Amino acid sequence: MINMEDTSLGQPLFSAIVLTLFPEMFPGPLGQSLAGKALEKNIWSLKTLQIRDFATDKHKTVDDKPFGGGTGMVMKPDVIDSAIEHAKTLITEKPTIIYPSPRGVPLTQDLVEKLKNEQLIILCGRFEGVDQRVIDHHDMLEVSLGDFVLSGGEIVAMAIMDACVRLLPGVISKSSALSQESFASASEFARLLEYPHYTRPSFWNGKSVPEALLSGNHAEIEAWRLEQAKMVTRARRPDLIYKKKED
């Protein structure tokens, strides 16, 4: 069992406080594999706050009907504000407050590179969303995973944290592997999707591994990988090619 309060190993490199109606969802997959090991080592820290704890009525109400009518309910600004103000007391620096939303800016690798150096408060909305006034008051950064709608912000919060954590020193043993991943920001592979990978057996299901990868010639292998990265990017994400030229 991971102790998310343990700070005996020094100051974490990255921290996140998640405001949610479902704290039991965390750490979830972030408690496994590389992210889980890094959490145990206190390379990063995670804390959850139950939003209902900041409601003041006896029913612990966190939502109400929208002004102007319509279906669904809206999360109340006073409750959300109290939760955020409490979260601020738990961190040492000015946080970046994120609100996962389908109308937010896309979550890109460039944005992740910035967020990994921040202390994050992530507000997981539910129902029809959150009162706009509290979003504006706290200057929240609205972030989207794509052009689709989820039931709440928890999955987005996990995606943001996972993307940040894997970039931290000590999480991935060979940090050089990051430079050739999709959306990498450095090296000749910058702005390209990742090339295909192969492993043993060298002949499977009627198909062989590309000869270049079997040559033992590192320069030839590197050239093949770069050309494959360019090909898959042109085919699937030509917009990245144009962006690469603009940069």
C-alpha positions as CSV (number, residue, x, y, z in Angstrom):
1,M,0.0,0.0,0.0
2,I,1.4,3.4,-1.0
3,N,1.7,6.0,1.7
4,M,0.9,9.2,-0.2
5,E,1.7,11.4,2.8
6,D,5.3,10.1,3.3
7,T,7.8,13.0,2.7
8,S,10.7,11.3,4.5
9,L,12.7,10.9,1.3
10,G,13.0,14.7,0.6
11,Q,11.1,17.2,-1.4
12,P,9.2,15.7,-4.4
13,L,10.1,17.0,-7.9
14,F,6.5,17.2,-8.9
15,S,3.3,17.4,-6.8
16,A,-0.4,17.3,-7.5
17,I,-3.5,17.8,-5.4
18,V,-6.6,16.5,-7.0
19,L,-10.1,17.8,-6.0
20,T,-12.7,15.2,-6.7
21,L,-15.9,13.6,-5.7
22,F,-14.3,10.2,-6.1
23,P,-11.0,10.2,-4.3
24,E,-11.1,6.4,-4.2
25,M,-10.2,6.5,-7.9
26,F,-6.6,7.5,-7.0
27,P,-3.8,6.7,-7.4
28,G,-5.4,4.0,-9.6
29,P,-3.1,3.2,-12.5
30,L,-0.7,5.8,-11.2
31,G,0.1,3.5,-8.2
32,Q,1.5,0.9,-10.6
33,S,4.5,0.4,-12.8
34,L,7.0,3.3,-13.2
35,A,4.7,6.0,-11.8
36,G,3.9,3.8,-8.8
37,K,7.6,3.2,-8.0
38,A,8.3,6.9,-8.4
39,L,5.4,7.6,-6.0
40,E,6.9,5.2,-3.4
41,K,10.3,6.9,-3.8
42,N,8.7,10.3,-3.3
43,I,10.0,11.5,-6.6
44,W,6.5,12.9,-7.0
45,S,3.5,13.3,-4.6
46,L,-0.2,13.0,-4.9
47,K,-2.9,14.1,-2.5
48,T,-6.7,13.9,-3.0
49,L,-9.4,16.1,-1.4
50,Q,-13.0,15.2,-1.3
51,I,-15.0,18.1,-2.6
52,R,-18.0,17.3,-0.5
53,D,-16.0,18.0,2.6
54,F,-16.2,21.7,1.8
55,A,-20.0,21.9,1.5
56,T,-21.6,23.6,4.4
57,D,-25.1,22.3,4.5
58,K,-26.2,19.1,6.2
59,H,-26.7,17.3,2.9
60,K,-23.2,18.2,1.7
61,T,-24.6,19.6,-1.5
62,V,-22.0,20.4,-4.2
63,D,-24.2,21.2,-7.1
64,D,-27.4,23.1,-8.0
65,K,-29.7,23.8,-11.0
66,P,-28.3,26.1,-13.7
67,F,-29.5,29.7,-14.1
68,G,-31.4,30.0,-17.4
69,G,-32.8,26.5,-17.2
70,G,-31.6,23.4,-19.0
71,T,-30.8,19.9,-18.0
72,G,-28.2,18.7,-15.6
73,M,-26.6,20.4,-12.5
74,V,-23.7,22.7,-12.1
75,M,-21.0,22.5,-9.3
76,K,-21.3,25.4,-6.9
77,P,-18.7,28.1,-6.8
78,D,-18.5,28.6,-3.1
79,V,-17.8,24.9,-2.4
80,I,-15.2,24.7,-5.1
81,D,-13.5,27.9,-3.9
82,S,-13.3,26.6,-0.4
83,A,-11.7,23.4,-1.6
84,I,-9.2,25.3,-3.7
85,E,-8.2,27.7,-0.9
86,H,-7.6,24.7,1.4
87,A,-5.5,23.0,-1.3
88,K,-3.3,26.1,-1.5
89,T,-2.5,25.8,2.1
90,L,-1.0,22.4,1.5
91,I,1.7,23.5,-1.0
92,T,4.7,25.8,-0.8
93,E,4.5,27.6,-4.1
94,K,1.9,29.4,-6.2
95,P,0.1,26.5,-8.0
96,T,-1.2,26.0,-11.5
97,I,-4.9,25.2,-11.2
98,I,-6.1,22.9,-13.9
99,Y,-9.8,22.3,-14.8
100,P,-10.1,19.3,-17.3
101,S,-12.7,20.4,-19.8
102,P,-13.6,19.5,-23.4
103,R,-13.4,23.2,-24.3
104,G,-9.9,23.5,-22.9
105,V,-6.5,23.8,-24.6
106,P,-5.2,20.5,-26.0
107,L,-2.9,18.5,-23.7
108,T,0.3,18.5,-25.8
109,Q,3.8,17.4,-25.0
110,D,4.9,21.0,-25.0
111,L,2.3,21.8,-22.3
112,V,3.4,18.7,-20.3
113,E,7.0,19.9,-20.4
114,K,5.9,23.1,-18.6
115,L,3.5,21.4,-16.2
116,K,6.1,18.9,-14.9
117,N,7.9,21.9,-13.2
118,E,4.7,23.2,-11.5
119,Q,2.8,22.3,-8.4
120,L,-0.7,21.4,-9.7
121,I,-4.1,21.6,-8.2
122,I,-6.5,19.7,-10.5
123,L,-10.2,20.2,-10.2
124,C,-12.2,17.2,-11.5
125,G,-15.6,18.5,-12.6
126,R,-18.8,16.4,-12.8
127,F,-22.4,16.9,-13.9
128,E,-22.7,19.8,-16.4
129,G,-19.5,21.4,-15.2
130,V,-18.4,24.1,-12.8
131,D,-19.8,27.6,-12.3
132,Q,-17.8,30.0,-14.6
133,R,-17.2,32.5,-11.9
134,V,-14.9,30.3,-9.8
135,I,-13.1,29.3,-13.0
136,D,-12.4,32.9,-13.8
137,H,-11.6,33.9,-10.2
138,H,-8.9,31.3,-9.9
139,D,-7.6,31.8,-13.4
140,M,-7.9,28.1,-14.1
141,L,-6.1,26.5,-17.0
142,E,-8.8,24.4,-18.9
143,V,-7.2,21.4,-20.5
144,S,-8.7,18.9,-22.9
145,L,-7.6,15.4,-24.0
146,G,-9.4,15.7,-27.3
147,D,-12.7,16.3,-29.1
148,F,-14.9,14.1,-26.9
149,V,-16.7,14.2,-23.6
150,L,-16.0,12.1,-20.5
151,S,-18.1,11.6,-17.4
152,G,-15.7,13.6,-15.2
153,G,-12.2,15.0,-15.0
154,E,-10.6,12.2,-13.1
155,I,-9.3,10.3,-16.2
156,V,-7.9,13.6,-17.6
157,A,-6.2,14.3,-14.3
158,M,-4.5,10.8,-14.4
159,A,-3.4,11.4,-18.0
160,I,-1.8,14.8,-17.1
161,M,0.0,13.4,-14.1
162,D,1.2,10.3,-15.9
163,A,2.6,12.4,-18.8
164,C,4.4,14.7,-16.3
165,V,5.8,12.0,-14.0
166,R,7.4,9.9,-16.7
167,L,9.6,12.9,-17.6
168,L,11.0,13.4,-14.1
169,P,14.6,12.4,-13.4
170,G,14.9,8.9,-12.0
171,V,11.5,7.6,-13.3
172,I,12.7,6.2,-16.7
173,S,16.1,4.7,-16.2
174,K,17.3,5.5,-19.8
175,S,16.3,9.1,-20.2
176,S,17.7,9.1,-23.7
177,A,14.8,7.0,-24.8
178,L,12.5,10.0,-24.3
179,S,14.3,11.9,-27.1
180,Q,12.9,9.6,-29.9
181,E,9.3,9.3,-28.6
182,S,6.3,10.8,-30.4
183,F,6.1,14.5,-29.9
184,A,9.7,14.7,-28.5
185,S,10.9,18.3,-28.4
186,A,14.6,17.6,-28.9
187,S,16.9,16.0,-31.5
188,E,16.1,15.3,-35.2
189,F,13.0,13.4,-34.1
190,A,11.4,16.6,-32.8
191,R,7.7,17.0,-33.9
192,L,7.7,13.5,-35.4
193,L,5.6,10.5,-34.4
194,E,7.6,7.5,-33.2
195,Y,9.0,4.9,-35.6
196,P,7.7,1.3,-35.5
197,H,9.4,-1.3,-33.2
198,Y,10.2,-5.0,-33.6
199,T,11.5,-7.8,-31.4
200,R,12.1,-11.6,-31.5
201,P,11.2,-13.7,-33.4
202,S,12.8,-12.1,-36.4
203,F,10.3,-14.0,-38.7
204,W,6.7,-14.1,-37.5
205,N,3.4,-14.7,-39.2
206,G,4.9,-14.6,-42.7
207,K,6.7,-11.3,-42.0
208,S,10.3,-10.5,-41.4
209,V,11.9,-7.7,-39.3
210,P,13.2,-4.9,-41.6
211,E,16.8,-5.7,-42.7
212,A,18.2,-2.3,-41.5
213,L,17.4,-3.3,-37.9
214,L,19.4,-6.6,-38.3
215,S,22.4,-5.0,-40.0
216,G,24.3,-4.0,-36.8
217,N,25.1,-0.7,-38.4
218,H,24.1,2.0,-36.0
219,A,24.1,4.8,-38.5
220,E,21.9,2.8,-40.9
221,I,19.5,1.9,-38.1
222,E,19.3,5.6,-37.0
223,A,18.6,6.7,-40.6
224,W,15.9,4.0,-41.0
225,R,14.2,5.0,-37.8
226,L,14.2,8.7,-38.8
227,E,12.8,8.0,-42.2
228,Q,10.1,5.8,-40.7
229,A,9.2,8.5,-38.2
230,K,8.9,11.0,-41.1
231,M,6.7,8.6,-43.1
232,V,4.3,7.8,-40.3
233,T,4.0,11.5,-39.4
234,R,3.3,12.5,-43.0
235,A,0.6,9.8,-43.2
236,R,-1.1,10.3,-39.9
237,R,-0.3,13.8,-38.6
238,P,0.8,16.0,-41.5
239,D,0.0,19.1,-39.3
240,L,3.1,18.2,-37.2
241,I,5.3,18.4,-40.3
242,Y,4.0,21.9,-41.0
243,K,4.6,22.9,-37.4
244,K,8.1,21.5,-37.5
245,K,8.9,23.7,-40.6
246,E,7.4,26.7,-38.8
247,D,9.7,26.1,-35.8
